[in-house]
Amino acid sequence: MMNSLKIPLLIFFLCCSLQTFCQITNPRTLSDEWGEYGIGDPYIFKFRGKFYLYCSTRDDQNGVKCWSSWDLVTWTYEGLAVPASVTTSKGAYAPEVIYWNGTFYMYTSPAGNGHYVLSASSPTGPFSLQTGNLGHSIDGSVFIDDNASMYFTNASGSGIQGSAMSSPLVIGSATTLSGANLNGWTEGSTLFKRNGVYYLTYTGNHVFSKGYRVNYATSTAPLGSYTAGANNPILLNTEGTFFGLGHSSSFIGPDLDTWFITYHNLLGQSSIVGPNRKLNIDPMGFNGDRVQVYGPTNWSKPSPALPVFYDRFDRTDIGSNWTDVNGGTWGIYNQELMWQDTKTTSTWYRQITTATSAENYTAEFNMKEMERGTNAARFGAVFSYIDENTYGTALLSSYDNTLETDIKVNGTSIGVNAIALPPGYDYQKWHVIRVEKEGTTFRIYVDGMLKSTRTANITTGGKIGVTTYSDHADFGYTAFSNKVNGSGVFSFYKPIPGTIPAVHYNEGGEGVGYHDLSGGNTGGKYRTDNVDIRDSEEGGQNIGWNQTGEWYQYNVNVPATGPYHMGLRYATTYTACKLRVYCDGADVSGIIAIPATGAWTTWRTAVLRNLTLPAGNHTIRLETVEGEFDFAFLKFESGSTITPSGADNFDAGSFNASWNYDNGSWAVSAGKAGINGYGKRTMGNVGWTDYTVEADVTCSSAGNGGLIFRSRNPAAEQFGNSTDISSDYQQGYYAGIEAGGIVFGKENYNWTTLAYKSQALTAGQSYKLRAVISGDVIKIYLNDMLTPVIEYTDTNPFISGKAGMRVHAANMTFDNFLISTDTGTGLLNCRVEE
């Protein structure tokens, strides 16, 4: 018969092994979702190692549903956290929950009519009403800063609003946060803090728009001025069956280190009431203060990683995962916690894991006090435990209301640091201590608040544990992961299509994650490998001093076998630079030459076109064949081997079948396509890169209209209605004519003018407008097809996309629309050697 004490350990390792190979797919379908409404506005938070999910309530129903999960893969329906008898919960929008000092507080705006606060003693409820209507529009979210100050953010038509809170039940007056808006209704905010930077994610503009999307902005203060991320939007997809992505929340996942973002996608309008939506969860990474969502994905991918060690104490015996140090009376209660109740004043009692961490790690400890023996009582966490002469402690004192941190190295203490905790802290309620070890730096958090940063010369791995002195204490979920400060994203399988920061290369060191010919990290940034990393002029960090013969590997997850374009963001002064890309050791690119950018601070994107990649989980290697270049990221997009072509002269009296997207009130009359107001149409393939697009365009006396090209993710506002606010809803280029001349720019759900040619045009007159796109060079012609009126080199180009027509606030007609093959190659697929 198997020893019963070994069963939990066996189950632990078995679960870890199975979890490594488990796959998960967005969107998720959970049991007991709201019928014909699904899971919209999802919010996930963690308590004692378990994740809890809440979502909006269907408009004609009462109560708030809750699910729980240990791993973000398997979810259990917990029932109505807010009972249906709570009448103010009818149509409860975007419920969010925080845990503070023993109480769970829920914030929700029933039917969008201002916020109410409810509370409970359990994350699954029952929550009861605590306030009247506090106002503040909809989509409220609470953030607790390191000093225990609380802040509330909510939606508005002028951008996200923020308020200080004097308590969990009191919200102050609101101010609009500058820099956190989507040029219209902006909602679904979440505020969090990482490495001293405040991050605000937000969504707009209408839940029924396929162009619903998530942006982020950063600030140095929770209610300060925000700067929108340069790589916005971070979540967007408008075509196919996976669209309307938004209303996100962000949290740290099961491995204690990797951030995740949860959001919904739109199925359409419910046949009963409101929108019908589904749950999605994707990982997030960071490069400096840049947020990188590894998504959106709607295909099979590896499930989230678990900690290297974790214990839920879901058994009757302590078992062999722990070593008793110095005795004491230890036991397991209710298969949910471990306790120690000997309250002597002469001995520190400890339980230490048999498992040992790596040099760098993150650890989590959940605990509460049952009874003090004396005023000297302490209970808390042990970390980096080598022996009784070398280890760290993070201790709670209910008498002094402090966190005490200390680290002993070879018998010598670095000194006790006592940090005051918030007044009124209840130590007989659950609290969590988090320890991050990075090099010789230890960051110690209490209930998510960074309270102590210590430095000690411990350069090896160690064990973790819990300890008491003159105290009866309970200890809940305890875990450690060999990941810290975002390193969890380095080796997981990153989705293609998607963007991969250069510095997120695989772990494993020399010959595994990379090959570097120089010792040390010349730039001294981000990671401690021999890879040379520096701060980038464009934000975040990049790999620098990259020389001939060096390479870097990236694990990738590909939804389907096929062609994919790869954009390499690079800088170099070398006139002879060559590179090659491998997939699982096979050359998929040949040797590619990239031209000099002119300076190490001047960045350009080289596009390797139509690399054939197999479906599933694979490893990409980028090799420097000749020369030197710095690079910041790899951007993969779906490609196409179909030759660009398409035409419509509208003589049939209707649009032909080549058109695959439209919004606005387009019509065909007298052999011409026309629209009065706002609208877009596209045809072709999103994988098209180089081509020519042209049409005969009749100038309007007001507004403008013309051609869009390399277009992806076109959308409009609610129910496809094209309006002023959604006129720029695409990612691509636009060249148009107006009474004063020719306008040329980029649209990324905003507008950036690239060039303007002043030229008097006659309203009602037809002009032949042509755009020739070759690599990063774009030429715009008007009537004269030999001499361009605008020639522009975009060093940060859109890689590929469809072509079409667009009109903005004008009454215009089009004829003889044509897409044909362009002969230029530019930077694209510049193969020089097989």
LUMMARKOL-590178 format. One record per residue (C-alpha): residue in one letter; x, y, z. Coordinates in steps of 0.1 Angstrom, whole numbers, padded with zeros to 4 digits, always signed. Each point is the difference from the previous one (the first is absolute). Layout:
<rs>
aXYZ ...
</rs>
This chain:
<rs>
m+0000+0000+0000 m+0012+0035-0008 n+0011+0021+0030 s-0029+0025+0005 l+0025+0028+0008 k+0015-0003-0035 i-0034+0003-0018 p-0002+0038+0001 l+0036+0003-0013 l-0007-0025-0028 i-0032+0019-0009 f+0019+0033+0000 f+0027-0012-0025 l-0026-0018-0021 c-0021+0031-0003 c+0031+0021-0009 s+0009-0026-0027 l-0035+0000-0015 q-0003+0037+0002 t+0032+0005-0020 f-0017-0017-0030 c-0035+0013+0005 q-0015+0022-0027 i-0026+0027+0004 t-0020+0019-0026 n-0017+0034-0001 p-0029+0008+0002 r-0009-0020+0031 t-0034-0015+0007 l-0008-0005+0037 s-0028-0018+0017 d-0031+0021+0011 e+0008+0031-0021 w-0029+0024-0004 g-0021-0013-0029 e+0002+0020-0032 y+0023+0024+0018 g+0031-0021+0010 i+0029+0015+0019 g+0005+0037-0007 d+0022+0026+0018 p+0020-0028+0018 y+0019+0007+0031 i+0025-0024+0017 f+0017+0003+0033 k+0019-0023+0023 f-0005-0010+0036 r+0020-0026+0019 g+0014-0014-0033 k-0034-0004-0017 f-0014+0022-0028 y-0035+0013+0001 l-0019+0012-0031 y-0030+0024-0001 c-0018+0014-0030 s-0029+0023-0009 t-0035-0012+0007 r-0025-0002-0028 d-0022+0031+0000 d-0032-0018+0009 q+0015-0021+0028 n+0011+0005+0036 g+0031-0012+0018 v+0037-0003-0009 k+0015-0033-0011 c+0034-0012+0012 w+0024-0027-0011 s+0033-0012+0015 s+0032-0016-0013 w+0034-0010+0012 d+0016+0000-0034 l-0020+0023-0024 v-0009-0031-0020 t-0026-0019+0020 w-0028+0022+0014 t-0026-0010+0026 y-0033+0018+0003 e-0004+0014+0035 g-0036+0012-0004 l-0013+0035+0006 a+0025+0020+0020 v-0027+0027+0002 p-0034-0016+0007 a-0028+0006-0024 s-0020+0015+0030 v+0023+0031-0002 t-0022+0019-0023 t+0026+0027-0007 s+0021-0027-0017 k-0024-0001-0030 g+0022+0003-0031 a+0031+0005+0021 y+0026+0013-0023 a+0037-0008+0002 p+0002-0012+0037 e+0035+0002+0014 v+0012-0013+0034 i+0029+0010+0023 y+0010-0016+0033 w+0010+0024+0027 n+0008-0009+0037 g-0024-0030+0002 t-0029+0013-0021 f-0008-0004-0037 y-0014+0031-0017 m-0019-0001-0032 y-0005+0030-0023 t-0027-0001-0027 s-0024+0023-0019 p-0034-0017-0005 a-0012+0008-0035 g+0028+0026-0002 n-0018+0024+0024 g+0028+0008+0025 h+0020-0021+0024 y-0010-0019+0031 v+0024-0017+0024 l-0007-0035+0015 s+0020-0020+0024 a+0005-0036+0011 s+0023-0022+0022 s+0006-0024-0029 p+0009+0006-0037 t-0030-0022-0009 g-0023+0021+0022 p-0027+0005+0009 f+0007+0037-0006 s-0024+0025+0016 l-0007+0036-0009 q+0021+0026+0020 t-0007+0033-0017 g-0025+0019-0020 n+0007+0012-0035 l+0034+0016-0001 g-0002+0011-0036 h+0032+0000-0021 s-0015-0013-0032 i+0009-0037-0008 d+0029-0024+0001 g+0015+0009+0033 s+0033-0015+0010 v+0020+0003+0033 f+0038+0002+0004 i+0019-0001+0033 d+0034+0016-0001 d+0031-0010+0021 n-0009+0026+0027 a-0035-0015+0003 s-0016+0030-0018 m-0030-0011-0021 y-0011+0013-0034 f-0031-0005-0021 t-0001+0003-0038 n-0031+0000-0022 a-0013+0006-0035 s-0010+0033-0016 g-0005+0016-0034 s+0032+0021+0005 g+0023-0028+0011 i+0006-0020+0031 q-0008+0018+0032 g+0019-0005+0033 s-0009+0007+0036 a+0018-0004+0034 m-0018-0022+0025 s+0000+0007+0038 s-0012-0036+0007 p-0013-0029-0020 l-0035+0014+0003 v+0007+0037-0008 i+0010+0013-0034 g+0011+0036-0004 s-0007+0024-0029 a+0012-0010-0034 t+0025+0016-0024 t+0006-0010-0036 l+0034-0016-0003 s+0019+0016-0028 g+0014-0023-0027 a-0024-0028+0008 n-0027+0003-0026 l-0010-0014-0034 n-0014+0032-0015 g-0035-0008+0012 w-0017-0023+0025 t+0028-0018+0019 e-0008-0028+0025 g+0013-0033+0016 s+0030+0014+0018 t+0024-0019+0023 l+0028+0017+0019 f+0031-0019+0012 k+0036+0007+0010 r+0032-0017-0011 n+0036+0011+0007 g-0012+0034+0012 v-0020+0007-0032 y-0038+0004+0001 y-0018-0018-0029 l-0035+0008-0011 t-0018-0022-0025 y-0032+0012-0016 t-0025-0009-0027 g-0021+0018-0026 n-0021+0011-0016 h-0032-0022-0002 v-0006-0035+0011 f-0019-0008-0032 s+0029+0011-0022 k+0022-0026-0016 g+0028+0026+0006 y-0004-0001+0038 r+0036-0001+0012 v+0023+0004+0030 n+0027+0027+0004 y+0023+0008+0028 a+0018+0030+0014 t+0026+0006+0027 s+0006+0026+0027 t+0021+0008+0030 a-0030+0005+0022 p-0034-0018+0002 l-0020+0032-0007 g+0028+0016-0020 s+0005+0008-0037 y+0000-0031-0021 t+0020-0008-0031 a-0016-0023-0025 g+0021-0031-0010 a+0018+0004-0033 n-0011-0035-0010 n-0037+0005+0005 p-0025-0016-0004 i+0012-0031+0019 l-0032-0020-0007 l-0018+0003-0033 n-0016-0023-0026 t-0029+0009-0022 e-0005-0026-0027 g-0010-0037-0001 t-0019-0014+0030 f+0023+0014+0027 f-0006+0037+0004 g-0012+0027+0024 l+0028-0006+0025 g+0000+0021+0032 h-0009+0009+0035 s+0031-0016+0015 s+0015-0005+0035 s+0036-0010+0007 f+0015-0022+0027 i+0030-0023+0009 g-0006-0036-0010 p+0006-0034+0017 d+0038+0001-0004 l+0001+0031+0023 d+0018+0020-0026 t-0017+0001-0035 w-0026+0026-0005 f-0032-0008-0018 i-0028+0020-0015 t-0036-0012-0001 y-0025+0015-0025 h-0031-0009-0019 n-0008-0004-0037 l-0033+0008-0015 l-0022-0026-0016 g-0027+0025-0009 q-0032+0014+0014 s-0018-0024+0024 s-0034-0012-0012 i-0012+0009+0035 v+0017+0032+0011 g+0034+0016-0003 p+0033-0013-0015 n+0009-0037-0001 r+0037-0005+0010 k+0026-0026+0008 l+0030-0002+0024 n+0036+0002-0011 i+0033+0000+0019 d+0035+0007-0015 p+0035+0006+0015 m+0016+0035+0002 g+0037+0009+0000 f+0019+0031+0007 n+0030+0016-0017 g+0009+0031+0021 d-0034+0017+0005 r-0014-0014-0033 v-0028-0025+0003 q+0000-0029-0024 v-0031-0022-0001 y+0008-0034-0013 g-0033-0001-0019 p-0027+0003-0009 t-0002-0037-0006 n-0029-0022-0010 w+0019-0032-0006 s+0016-0028+0021 k+0029+0011+0021 p+0019-0013+0031 s-0019+0005+0033 p+0015+0024+0026 a+0030-0012+0019 l-0004-0011+0037 p+0025+0008+0028 v+0030-0024+0004 f-0013-0007+0035 y-0034+0006+0015 d-0020-0013+0029 r-0037+0004+0006 f+0001-0021+0031 d-0030-0019-0014 r+0007-0032+0020 t+0001-0013+0036 d+0037-0002+0006 i+0029+0025-0005 g+0018-0026-0021 s+0035-0003-0013 n+0001+0033-0018 w+0009+0018+0032 t+0028-0002+0026 d-0007+0009+0036 v+0027+0023+0015 n+0001+0005+0038 g-0032-0019+0007 g-0033+0016+0010 t-0035-0014-0004 w-0009-0001-0037 g-0031-0015-0017 i-0024+0002-0029 y-0035+0015+0005 n-0030-0008-0022 q+0023-0010-0029 e+0006+0037-0007 l+0027+0014+0022 m+0030-0008+0022 w+0001+0012+0036 q+0024+0004+0029 d-0013+0007+0035 t+0029-0003+0025 k+0005+0036+0013 t+0033-0002+0019 t+0023+0030+0002 s+0033-0019-0005 t-0002-0016-0034 w-0007+0009-0036 y-0019-0029-0015 r+0002-0006-0037 q-0012-0022-0028 i+0024+0001-0030 t-0006-0015-0034 t+0020-0029-0012 a-0001+0017-0035 t+0027+0025-0008 s-0004+0030-0023 a+0023+0014-0027 e+0022+0030+0007 n-0028+0023-0011 y-0036-0007+0010 t-0034+0013+0012 a-0017-0015+0031 e-0034+0005+0014 f-0012-0007+0036 n-0036+0003+0013 m-0004+0003+0038 k-0020+0012+0029 e+0004+0002+0038 m-0023-0019+0023 e+0013+0010+0034 r+0031+0019+0014 g+0019-0016+0028 t+0017+0033+0010 n+0005+0034-0015 a+0032-0013-0015 a-0019-0024-0022 r+0010-0002-0037 f-0011-0022-0029 g+0010+0001-0036 a+0020-0012-0029 v+0035-0015-0004 f+0018+0003-0033 s+0034-0008-0016 y+0005-0025+0028 i+0033-0017-0002 d+0004-0009+0037 e-0006+0016+0034 n+0029+0024-0008 t-0012+0012-0034 y-0036+0009-0008 g-0024+0029-0002 t-0032+0008+0020 a-0031+0021-0006 l-0019+0001+0033 l-0033+0015+0011 s-0004+0015+0034 s-0037+0006+0010 y+0011+0018+0032 d+0023+0025-0018 n-0021+0000-0032 t+0032-0005-0021 l+0017-0020-0026 e+0035-0009+0012 t+0026-0011-0027 d+0034-0014+0006 i+0026-0021-0019 k+0027-0020+0018 v+0031-0010-0020 n+0025-0023+0016 g-0014+0008+0034 t+0001+0037-0004 s-0032+0021-0003 i-0003+0029-0024 g-0022+0016+0025 v-0037-0001+0009 n-0022+0025-0019 a-0034+0006+0015 i-0026+0015-0023 a-0033+0013+0012 l-0031-0016-0015 p-0033+0018-0005 p-0018+0010+0032 g-0027-0024+0011 y+0016-0030-0017 d-0018-0032+0012 y+0026-0028+0003 q-0026-0026+0007 k-0010+0004-0037 w+0019-0015-0029 h+0029+0020-0013 v+0025-0008-0027 i+0038+0005-0001 r+0018+0000-0033 v+0037-0002-0004 e+0019+0007-0033 k+0037-0008-0001 e+0019+0014-0030 g+0037-0003+0003 t+0008+0013+0035 t-0031+0021+0002 f-0030-0011+0020 r-0034+0018-0004 i-0026-0008+0026 y-0037+0007-0003 v-0029-0002+0024 d-0034-0003-0016 g+0014+0012-0033 m+0016+0030+0015 l+0038+0003-0004 k+0012+0006+0035 s+0037-0009+0002 t+0029-0003-0024 r+0032-0016+0015 t+0034-0010-0014 a+0019-0030+0012 n+0029-0020-0015 i-0019-0033-0006 t+0008-0011-0035 t-0014-0036+0001 g-0034-0016+0002 g-0016-0008+0033 k-0031-0013+0016 i-0031+0018+0013 g-0021-0005+0030 v-0021+0014+0028 t+0008+0008+0036 t-0016+0011+0033 y+0013+0014+0033 s-0022+0001+0031 d-0030-0003-0024 h-0028-0022-0012 a-0002+0005-0038 d-0016-0015-0030 f+0017-0003-0034 g-0018-0004-0033 y+0010-0004-0036 t+0038+0002-0002 a+0020-0002-0033 f+0032+0011-0018 s+0008+0003-0037 n+0035+0003-0016 k-0013+0031-0018 v+0003+0036+0010 n-0008+0035-0013 g-0016-0012-0032 s+0025-0028-0009 g-0029-0024-0003 v-0006+0012-0036 f+0035-0008-0012 s-0004-0036-0010 f-0037-0005-0004 y-0014-0005-0035 k-0008+0035-0014 p-0029+0002-0025 i+0006+0006-0037 p-0014+0023-0014 g+0013+0023+0028 t+0029+0021+0011 i+0030-0014+0020 p+0023+0025+0017 a+0036-0009-0008 v+0009-0002+0037 h-0026-0027+0006 y+0023-0027-0015 n-0001-0035+0015 e+0015-0010+0033 g+0027-0026+0003 g+0031+0021-0005 e+0028-0003-0025 g-0006-0025-0027 v-0037-0005+0009 g-0017+0034+0001 y+0027+0019-0018 h+0035-0001-0013 d+0021+0031+0009 l+0037+0004-0008 s+0008+0026+0027 g+0000-0003+0037 g-0025+0017+0022 n-0029+0024-0008 t+0017+0030-0016 g-0030+0022+0004 g-0007-0013+0035 k-0038+0001-0004 y-0030-0022+0006 r+0016-0035+0002 t+0032-0014+0016 d+0010-0024-0029 n+0029+0008-0023 v-0025+0015-0025 d+0008+0037-0005 i-0031+0021+0008 r-0004+0038+0000 d-0028+0025+0003 s-0017+0007-0033 e-0007+0035-0013 e-0035-0013-0009 g-0008-0012+0036 g+0008-0031+0019 q+0032-0019-0006 n+0016-0016-0031 i+0028-0025-0008 g+0031+0019-0010 w+0036-0007-0010 n-0014-0029-0020 q+0028-0014-0022 t+0007-0026-0026 g-0006-0035+0012 e-0023+0008+0029 w-0036-0012+0002 y-0031+0001+0022 q-0029-0025+0004 y-0037+0006+0006 n-0026-0026+0007 v-0031+0007-0021 n-0035-0013-0004 v-0014+0000-0035 p-0037-0005-0007 a+0002-0015-0035 t+0027-0010-0024 g+0005+0027-0026 p+0019+0031-0010 y+0008+0027+0025 h+0017+0033-0004 m+0027+0010+0026 g+0008+0036+0007 l+0034+0006+0016 r+0003+0033+0018 y+0038+0008-0003 a+0027+0026-0001 t+0035-0002-0014 t+0027+0021-0016 y+0014-0030-0019 t-0006+0000-0037 a+0004-0038-0002 c-0024-0017+0024 k-0015-0034-0006 l-0022-0023+0021 r-0018-0033-0001 v-0031-0014+0017 y-0004-0037+0010 c-0030-0019+0013 d+0009-0031+0020 g+0035+0001-0016 a-0013+0002-0036 d+0008+0031-0020 v-0033+0017-0009 s+0014+0033-0014 g+0032-0005-0018 i+0026+0027+0005 i-0016+0035+0001 a+0019+0033-0005 i-0012+0030+0019 p+0013+0035-0008 a+0016+0025+0024 t-0024+0023+0019 g+0027+0027+0003 a+0005+0000+0038 w-0004-0023+0030 t-0028+0023+0012 t-0018-0001-0033 w-0025-0028-0002 r-0016-0017-0030 t-0021-0031-0007 a+0012-0027-0024 v-0027-0023-0011 l+0007-0037-0008 r-0029-0010-0021 n-0019-0033+0000 l+0021-0022+0023 t-0017-0034+0001 l-0006-0011+0036 p-0016-0032+0012 a-0030-0001+0023 g+0006-0006+0037 n+0027+0007+0025 h+0034+0007-0015 t+0033+0019+0005 i+0011+0029-0022 r+0037+0009-0003 l+0012+0034-0013 e+0037-0003-0011 t+0024+0028-0009 v+0018-0012-0031 e+0020+0031-0008 g+0005+0034+0016 e-0015+0014+0031 f-0034+0014+0009 d-0021+0009+0030 f-0036-0013+0000 a-0030+0008+0021 f-0027-0024-0009 l-0014-0026-0025 k-0034+0007-0013 f-0018-0029-0017 e-0031+0004-0022 s-0019-0025-0021 g+0013+0000-0036 s-0013-0010-0034 t+0015-0015-0031 i-0030+0011-0021 t+0009+0027-0026 p-0017+0033+0009 s-0028+0006-0025 g-0036+0013+0000 a-0023+0024-0018 d-0035+0014-0002 n-0012+0025-0025 f-0035-0001+0015 d-0017-0003-0034 a-0020-0029+0012 g-0020+0024+0022 s+0012-0016+0032 f+0033-0008+0018 n+0016-0032-0012 a+0009-0030+0022 s+0036+0011+0004 w-0009+0024+0028 n+0004-0016+0034 y-0007+0028+0025 d-0021+0031+0000 n-0016+0026+0023 g-0020+0030-0007 s-0029+0007-0024 w+0018-0009-0033 a-0020-0003-0032 v+0006-0005-0037 s-0017+0023-0024 a+0007+0009-0037 g+0030-0023+0000 k+0017+0016+0030 a+0003-0008+0037 g-0009+0028+0023 i-0006+0010+0036 n-0010+0031+0018 g+0015+0001+0035 y+0024-0025+0014 g+0010-0035-0011 k+0026-0026-0011 r+0001-0029-0023 t+0028-0026-0006 m+0009-0028-0023 g+0030-0024-0002 n+0021-0018+0026 v+0015+0012+0032 g+0032-0017-0009 w+0006+0022-0031 t+0031+0022+0003 d+0011+0017-0033 y-0026+0011-0025 t-0016+0029-0018 v-0035+0012+0007 e-0019+0026-0020 a-0034+0015-0007 d-0017+0029-0017 v-0012+0022+0029 t-0024+0029-0003 c+0011+0028+0023 s-0025+0014+0025 s-0003+0036+0011 a+0004-0010+0036 g+0017-0029+0018 n+0022-0024-0018 g+0001-0035-0015 g+0024-0024-0017 l+0019-0032+0004 i+0010-0022+0029 f+0027-0026-0003 r+0019-0025+0022 s-0032+0001+0020 r-0008-0023+0029 n-0027+0000+0027 p-0024+0023-0017 a-0031+0008+0021 a-0027+0025+0008 e-0019+0010+0031 q-0031-0015+0015 f-0017-0027-0023 g+0023+0010-0028 n-0012+0036-0002 s+0029+0021-0014 t+0003+0034+0017 d+0026+0026+0006 i+0014-0018+0030 s+0005-0032-0019 s+0012+0015-0033 d+0036-0009+0009 y-0009-0036+0012 q+0026-0019-0020 q+0037-0008+0002 g+0015+0011-0033 y+0007+0029-0024 y-0024+0025-0015 a+0006+0023-0030 g-0029+0023-0008 i-0010+0031-0019 e-0017+0032+0012 a-0007+0034-0014 g+0034+0012+0013 g+0022-0028-0011 i+0012-0036+0007 v+0002-0014+0035 f+0020-0030+0010 g+0004-0016+0034 k-0003-0031+0022 e-0031-0012+0020 n+0005-0020+0031 y-0034+0007+0015 n+0013+0035+0000 w+0014+0023-0027 t+0037+0009-0007 t+0007+0023-0030 l+0031-0011-0019 a-0002+0024-0029 y-0022+0026-0016 k+0002+0015-0035 s-0019+0033-0004 q-0017+0001-0034 a-0032+0016-0010 l-0025-0027-0011 t-0034+0006-0015 a-0031-0013+0017 g-0020-0023-0022 q+0031-0008-0022 s+0013-0036-0003 y+0037-0006+0008 k+0020-0032-0005 l+0016-0008+0034 r+0026-0027+0002 a+0022-0013+0029 v+0030-0022-0008 i+0013-0019+0031 s+0034-0016-0001 g+0016-0010+0033 d+0002+0032+0021 v-0003+0023-0029 i-0034+0013-0010 k-0007+0022-0030 i-0033+0019-0006 y-0010+0011-0035 l-0028+0023-0012 n-0009+0000-0037 d+0037+0001-0010 m+0010-0036+0004 l+0038+0007-0007 t+0007+0024+0028 p-0012-0006+0035 v-0015+0029+0019 i+0011-0016+0032 e+0029-0024+0006 y+0005-0012+0035 t+0023-0024+0018 d-0016-0014+0032 t+0028-0015+0022 n-0027-0016+0022 p-0024-0013-0026 f-0032-0020+0001 i+0012-0033-0013 s-0030-0013-0020 g-0037+0003-0005 k-0029+0004-0024 a-0009+0030-0022 g-0032+0019-0004 m-0018+0034+0001 r-0007+0024+0028 v-0021+0032+0004 h+0001+0024+0028 a-0028+0026+0005 a-0005+0003-0038 n-0023-0008-0029 m+0022-0019-0025 t-0001-0025-0028 f+0025-0026-0012 d+0006-0018-0033 n+0024-0025-0015 f+0014-0013+0032 l+0030-0022-0007 i+0027-0019+0020 s+0030-0013-0020 t+0034-0014+0006 d+0028+0024+0009 t+0035-0007-0014 g+0020+0016+0028 t+0015-0021+0028 g+0013+0026+0024 l+0011-0017+0032 l-0023-0029-0005 n+0014-0034-0004 c+0034+0012-0011 r+0015-0035-0004 v+0036+0001-0011 e+0012-0035+0005 e-0015-0035+0002 
</rs>
